[in-house]
Amino acid sequence: MQLSIARNDLALYVRKQFENLFPDGADLGDLPKFVDLALGRIDHCFSRVRLKGFFVNGEARFSHWHSDQYAIFLYYLANSAFRERPGHPIADKAYALNKALHALDAFYEVEMPDVFAVQHPVGTVLGRASYSDYFICYHNCTVGANLDNDYPSFGRGIVMYGGSRVIGKTAVGNNSFVSTGAIVMDGGVLAADSILHGIYPNARRSPTSRNVVRDIFGART
């Protein structure tokens, strides 16, 4: 994988950000290990993403200056720390840093898929849904629960365009697009190959012949 900064330097870079924003003296000794785990997941993810700058000359490419990539890295860092050592302060710090830098709320207990992407995700909240590979969201998106604490599930290959919301007991089928500004709540089981549009309770589904994995991610279907 191509890196814009050496692994050890990246760990020092993150450490300085933590110490600047959260100067509480918490133990950060495990940070290099968690950075390595996050980079391994970045390599797997970006190798399957053909968005501009994610895969260059046959290799995954990660740049700490690319804010969308750095947002994904911070999620993987927080989640990796949580997986390895639940309650570790690095998980909380990486999660909070992601909100501070990118206004992206992707909590470390939420299990994002092995292959996903964000594009200028300012104001986006990704709740405790069930996600599948080839999920991508844009700015001001919300995935959340209804009043009964039911969360959505997403099939393989999902796009959430800016301002869209998927809430509650909603199962979005494979290869579906949630249109800009759409609000889908307690939508039940929605068929694959769909475009979801409109606003609850009048949200609707239309069929699509486009392919998320091929057309958005640029990967083989």
C-alpha positions as CSV (number, residue, x, y, z in Angstrom):
1,M,0.0,0.0,0.0
2,Q,1.2,3.5,-0.8
3,L,1.3,5.8,2.2
4,S,1.8,9.5,2.4
5,I,3.6,9.2,5.7
6,A,5.5,6.3,7.3
7,R,3.6,4.1,9.7
8,N,5.5,5.2,12.7
9,D,5.2,8.9,11.7
10,L,1.5,8.4,11.3
11,A,1.2,7.1,14.8
12,L,3.1,10.1,16.1
13,Y,0.9,12.4,14.0
14,V,-2.3,11.0,15.5
15,R,-0.7,11.1,19.0
16,K,0.0,14.8,18.6
17,Q,-3.6,15.4,17.5
18,F,-4.9,13.5,20.5
19,E,-2.6,15.3,22.9
20,N,-3.6,18.7,21.5
21,L,-7.3,18.2,21.6
22,F,-7.6,15.8,24.6
23,P,-4.7,16.7,27.0
24,D,-5.7,14.3,29.8
25,G,-2.6,12.2,30.0
26,A,-4.3,9.0,29.1
27,D,-2.0,6.1,28.2
28,L,-1.4,6.0,24.4
29,G,1.2,3.3,24.4
30,D,-0.9,1.0,22.3
31,L,-1.5,3.5,19.6
32,P,1.2,2.2,17.1
33,K,-0.4,-1.3,17.3
34,F,-3.9,0.1,16.7
35,V,-2.6,2.2,13.8
36,D,-1.1,-0.9,12.2
37,L,-4.5,-2.7,12.5
38,A,-6.3,0.2,11.0
39,L,-3.9,0.4,8.1
40,G,-4.4,-3.3,7.4
41,R,-8.1,-2.7,7.1
42,I,-7.5,0.4,5.0
43,D,-5.4,-1.7,2.6
44,H,-8.1,-4.3,2.2
45,C,-10.8,-1.6,1.8
46,F,-9.1,0.8,-0.6
47,S,-7.8,-2.1,-2.8
48,R,-11.5,-2.6,-3.7
49,V,-12.4,1.1,-4.2
50,R,-11.7,2.8,-7.5
51,L,-12.8,6.3,-6.4
52,K,-10.2,9.0,-7.3
53,G,-7.1,8.7,-5.1
54,F,-8.0,5.4,-3.4
55,F,-6.3,3.0,-5.8
56,V,-3.2,4.2,-7.8
57,N,-0.9,2.2,-10.0
58,G,-2.3,-1.1,-8.9
59,E,-2.1,-0.4,-5.2
60,A,-4.3,1.0,-2.5
61,R,-3.2,4.5,-1.6
62,F,-3.8,6.2,1.8
63,S,-3.1,9.9,2.3
64,H,-3.4,11.5,5.7
65,W,-4.1,14.8,3.8
66,H,-7.1,13.3,2.0
67,S,-9.8,14.1,4.5
68,D,-12.3,11.5,3.3
69,Q,-9.6,8.8,3.6
70,Y,-8.5,10.1,7.0
71,A,-12.1,9.9,8.2
72,I,-12.3,6.2,7.2
73,F,-8.9,5.6,8.9
74,L,-10.1,7.2,12.1
75,Y,-13.2,5.0,12.2
76,Y,-11.1,1.9,11.6
77,L,-8.6,3.1,14.3
78,A,-11.4,3.6,16.9
79,N,-13.1,0.4,16.0
80,S,-9.9,-1.6,16.0
81,A,-9.0,-0.3,19.5
82,F,-12.5,-1.2,20.7
83,R,-12.3,-4.7,19.3
84,E,-8.8,-5.3,20.8
85,R,-9.4,-3.6,24.2
86,P,-13.0,-2.5,24.9
87,G,-12.9,0.7,27.0
88,H,-9.5,1.8,25.8
89,P,-9.3,5.6,25.6
90,I,-7.9,5.5,22.1
91,A,-11.2,4.3,20.8
92,D,-13.0,7.3,22.4
93,K,-10.3,9.8,21.3
94,A,-10.3,8.6,17.6
95,Y,-14.1,8.7,17.5
96,A,-14.2,12.2,19.0
97,L,-11.3,13.4,16.7
98,N,-13.3,12.2,13.7
99,K,-16.3,14.3,14.8
100,A,-14.1,17.3,15.4
101,L,-12.2,17.1,12.1
102,H,-14.9,15.8,9.7
103,A,-18.2,16.2,11.5
104,L,-18.7,12.4,10.9
105,D,-20.4,10.5,13.7
106,A,-19.4,6.8,13.2
107,F,-19.3,5.3,16.7
108,Y,-16.6,2.7,17.3
109,E,-19.1,0.1,18.4
110,V,-20.9,0.4,15.0
111,E,-19.6,-2.4,12.7
112,M,-19.0,-0.8,9.3
113,P,-18.2,-3.2,6.5
114,D,-14.8,-4.2,5.3
115,V,-15.3,-2.2,2.1
116,F,-17.0,1.2,2.4
117,A,-16.3,4.8,1.6
118,V,-17.5,8.3,2.5
119,Q,-17.4,11.4,0.3
120,H,-17.4,14.8,2.0
121,P,-19.3,13.3,4.9
122,V,-19.9,16.5,6.9
123,G,-22.9,16.1,9.2
124,T,-23.3,12.4,8.6
125,V,-24.4,10.0,11.4
126,L,-24.0,6.3,10.9
127,G,-25.9,4.4,13.6
128,R,-26.0,0.8,14.7
129,A,-27.4,-0.7,11.5
130,S,-26.3,-3.8,9.7
131,Y,-24.0,-2.8,6.9
132,S,-22.6,-4.8,4.0
133,D,-19.7,-4.2,1.6
134,Y,-19.7,-1.4,-0.9
135,F,-21.6,1.0,1.2
136,I,-21.0,4.7,0.5
137,C,-22.6,7.9,1.9
138,Y,-22.3,11.6,1.3
139,H,-22.9,14.7,3.4
140,N,-25.7,15.1,6.0
141,C,-26.9,11.5,5.9
142,T,-28.5,9.7,8.8
143,V,-28.8,6.0,9.7
144,G,-30.8,5.7,12.9
145,A,-33.3,3.9,15.0
146,N,-37.1,4.4,15.4
147,L,-38.8,4.8,18.8
148,D,-38.7,1.0,19.3
149,N,-34.9,1.1,18.8
150,D,-35.1,-0.8,15.5
151,Y,-32.3,-0.1,13.1
152,P,-32.0,-0.6,9.3
153,S,-30.1,-3.2,7.4
154,F,-28.3,-2.7,4.1
155,G,-27.5,-5.2,1.4
156,R,-24.4,-5.2,-0.7
157,G,-23.8,-2.1,-2.8
158,I,-25.7,0.9,-1.3
159,V,-25.4,4.6,-2.0
160,M,-26.8,7.2,0.3
161,Y,-26.8,10.6,-1.4
162,G,-26.6,13.9,0.5
163,G,-29.4,14.7,2.9
164,S,-30.9,11.2,2.9
165,R,-32.2,9.4,5.9
166,V,-32.9,5.7,6.5
167,I,-34.5,5.1,9.8
168,G,-36.0,2.2,11.8
169,K,-37.2,-1.2,10.6
170,T,-36.0,-0.9,7.0
171,A,-34.2,-3.6,5.0
172,V,-32.6,-2.0,1.9
173,G,-31.9,-4.6,-0.8
174,N,-28.7,-5.1,-2.7
175,N,-27.6,-2.5,-5.3
176,S,-29.8,0.4,-4.1
177,F,-29.6,4.2,-4.3
178,V,-31.1,6.4,-1.6
179,S,-31.9,9.7,-3.4
180,T,-30.8,13.1,-2.2
181,G,-33.2,14.3,0.5
182,A,-35.1,11.0,0.7
183,I,-36.4,10.0,4.1
184,V,-37.3,6.3,4.5
185,M,-38.7,5.2,7.9
186,D,-39.9,1.7,8.8
187,G,-40.0,0.8,5.1
188,G,-40.0,-2.9,5.6
189,V,-38.2,-5.1,3.1
190,L,-37.2,-3.1,0.0
191,A,-36.4,-5.0,-3.2
192,A,-32.9,-5.1,-4.6
193,D,-31.9,-2.8,-7.6
194,S,-33.9,0.1,-6.3
195,I,-33.9,3.9,-6.2
196,L,-35.5,5.1,-3.0
197,H,-37.0,8.6,-3.2
198,G,-39.5,10.8,-1.5
199,I,-40.2,11.6,2.1
200,Y,-41.9,9.4,4.8
201,P,-44.7,8.5,4.8
202,N,-44.8,9.0,1.0
203,A,-41.4,7.5,0.2
204,R,-41.4,5.3,-2.9
205,R,-39.2,2.8,-4.8
206,S,-38.3,2.8,-8.4
207,P,-36.3,0.1,-10.2
208,T,-32.8,0.8,-11.5
209,S,-30.5,-0.8,-14.0
210,R,-27.4,1.0,-12.6
211,N,-24.9,-1.0,-10.6
212,V,-23.3,0.5,-7.4
213,V,-20.3,-1.7,-7.3
214,R,-19.4,-1.1,-11.0
215,D,-20.7,2.5,-11.5
216,I,-19.8,4.1,-8.1
217,F,-16.9,2.1,-6.8
218,G,-15.5,1.2,-10.2
219,A,-14.9,-2.4,-9.1
220,R,-15.8,-5.7,-10.7
221,T,-19.3,-6.9,-9.9
